[in-house]
Structure formats: structure tokens, C-alpha cells
């Protein structure tokens, strides 16, 4: 949030070498930098140790917006291929530690695909066309579908992921009607379950 509201994080300003771990705006990790991958690998290893045995590991991947794949090296790659390649690489690592990876859904859907739909899921994958990564992803990945605005509407996003062979958990936020709606969807649609989220 500090980077969204105020520009680069104060720690990045204090040591500009750390800024190379991120895309130029300081918001999104740079996936072309081996130091980024090394740091995130060390962070995962520490979390495996701190949290102990478990079946899952949440990798994030939400709200990259238009900053993803914008540094000179990343720009040479096709964004959705870079994203899918890295998620699949992480899937191998997480599964090797006896867990399944979970990722947020929003970079895997394009708002343009739902322009004519009365239901508008959270979809940010049109920014760098990362929505095309979906078809390239390892099906061991669990999709965390965070639809904070669904309130008894048709659930178009979860069905899309289920139809493509993914396990899905539905993720409401702090509205009782939203929680009831997604809980009912999870049961009716045969989704993997619910993960209640809270922020701020």
C-alpha cells in the first residue's frame, strides 16, 4: 500500500540496488531478475520452516496491473508466457515440499471477456494480456477466486476456472451477503472450499 499511495517503498529509496528486484514503478516483482527469484525462494523456505507441515502455500500474484513485465529485460518477453513459466516453476518447487500452490485469480481473467455480461468479475488480466497464461498453467495450481462483489449473482468466474480443470476456492471479504453467496456457490458448484479474506 505504501508503494501504491506514495511511490517506491522507503526501503527501496534507501538502497536503490533493491529496486532492481521490482519493475520500474516499484510495485511488481521483476521475474527476469535471478536475485528476485532467489529472495522469494528464501522467503518461501523460511515460511515452510516457520509454519511447519501443511498441504498448501499461497503464492499471491494479484493486482500486478500494468506494471508487470515493464523493465527492459521483461519487456522482451511475452507477458503471459513469462507469468505462466514462473508460476509453473513455483508449482514444481511448492509441490516438491509436499504442498499445492494457491494463486489469486484476477490476473487470469480479462475484463474485456465479460463486457457483455451482466456479471462483472474482478479481472485485471487485460492490462498485459496475462489472462492468456491461464491455459498454460499446471493444473495442480489452486485458483483463489476473490469476488468481493458477488451477492447472489451468477458466478461466472468460478465456473470458468472449474471448466478448465482447476480446483477453486472462493474468497469473500467482509460483507455478509457476499460471504453467504460465495459459500452457497462453493457448495453448489463443487468448488474446493472457501477462504475468508480480510484486509486493511
N, C-alpha and C positions, 0 to 999 in steps of 0.2 A: 504493500500500500504506500510506503514511503516513496517508492520509485514512481508509482503511478501519479501521486499527488505532487511530488516535489522534484522530479528528475532523478538522476542517479542516486543510489544509496550512499550515505555518508562514508561507509567503509570503502566504497569504490573510489570516492573522491580522495580519500586519504592514501590510497595505494593504487595508482592507476593501472598497475600490472594486473590487478584483479578484474579490471573492466574487460579484459580480453576473454574472460570466462563467459561473457554475455554478448548478445547482439549490441549494435552501437547505441541503442536507446537505454540499455541497462536493464531491460525488463525480462527478456527471454534468454535462456541459456544458449550458448553457441555450441551446436552439435558437431562443428568441424574442428573444434579445439580439443586435442587429446588431453589437455590439462583439465578441461571441464569434465570429460568422461572419467578421468582418474579421481577427481574430487568427489563426484557423485557416487562413484563406486565405493570410495572410502566411507562416505556418509551412509550408504546402504549397509555396509559391513558393520558399522558402529550400531546402527539401528537394529540389525539382526541380533547383535550381541545384547544390547540393552533390553530389547523387548522379549527375548527368549523365543522358544518354539512357537510356531504359528503356521497357518495354512496360506496366508495371503500377504501381499505387500502392495500398498498403494503408491503408484509412481507419479501421480499428478497428471500433467500435460493439458491443463485447461488454460483458456484465456491468453493464448500466445498472440492473438490479434495479428496486426500487420507487421510486427517486429520480427517474426520468425523468419530465419534464413535471409537476413539482410546484410550481414557482413560481407566483405569482398570474397571470402572463401565459400561461404554458404550460398551466396548468390549464384555460384557456378553450378549448383546442384538443382535438380527439380525438387521443389519443396516437399511434395507429398512422398516422393521416394526417399528423401533424407529422413523424414519423420518416421515412415514405416520401417526403414532399415534400422534406425536406432531403437524403436520400440521392440522390434523383433530380437535385436541384440540383447536388450534388457530382459526380454522374456526368457531367453536361454539362461541368463545369469540368475534371475529370480527363481526359476524352476529348478536350477541346479542346487539351490538352497532349500528345496522342498516346499516352496510356496508357489502360488499363482499370482501373476501381476494383475492389478486393477488400474485402469486409467479413466479419467474423466472423458465424457463423450463429445464435448462441444466442438472440438477441432475436427471431428469426423463427419460433421453434417454441414451442408451449405444452406444458408437462408434462402437462396435462390430456388432451391428444390421444393420449397414449401410456400412459394409466393402465392399460388392459387389456393392453398389450403386454409380453411378457417382456423385451424390449429397451428400455432407458430411455436415450434420447439426452440430451445436455446441452440443456436447454430452459429459457429464462428469460422467454420472451415472454408468459407468462400474467400476469406482475406488473402490467403496464399494458396488457395486451392488444395489445402491439406485434407479436405473431405475425400479426396481420391485415395488417401492412404488406407482407408477402411478395407478395401478389397485385398490389400497386400498384407494385412496383419495376421499373425499367428492366432489361431482360434483358441489358444489357451488363455489369451487375454480376456479378462472380465471387464465389461463396459459398465462404468458407473454413470447412469443417465440422470443428471441433476436438473430436473424440471421443476423449478420452484413456482411456476405459474400455472401448472395444470391443476384445475379444480373441477373434476368430473367431466372434462372434455375427453374426446377420443385421444388415446395415447399413441401418437404416430411414430414417435422416436423409438420407444422400446420395441415396438413390433418390427421396425426396420432392422434393428440390431439382431433380434431373435431370428428373423427370416434369413439373415446372413450367417447364421450358425454360431453366434456369440452367446455366452452366458451374460446375463444382465442383472445388475442390482439397481433398483430405483432409489433416487436420493431426494427426498423432500427437504424443506428448510423449516421455517418457524410458523407456518400457517396451518391451523388445524384442518381446514378443508383440503389443503394440498397434501397433508400427511395422510388423511383418510382416503383421498382419491388415489394416490400412488400405492398405498397399501392394498387397496382393492385391486388395482391394476396388476400388482405383483402376483396376487393370488390367482386372478382370472387368466392371466397371460402365461402363467407357468414360469415367471422370472425366478432368478436365484434367490432374491430377497430384497430387503430394504436396508439402506444405510442412512439414518437421520443425520443431517449435517447442521452445523452451527458456525457462524462467523461473527466477526466484529466483537 
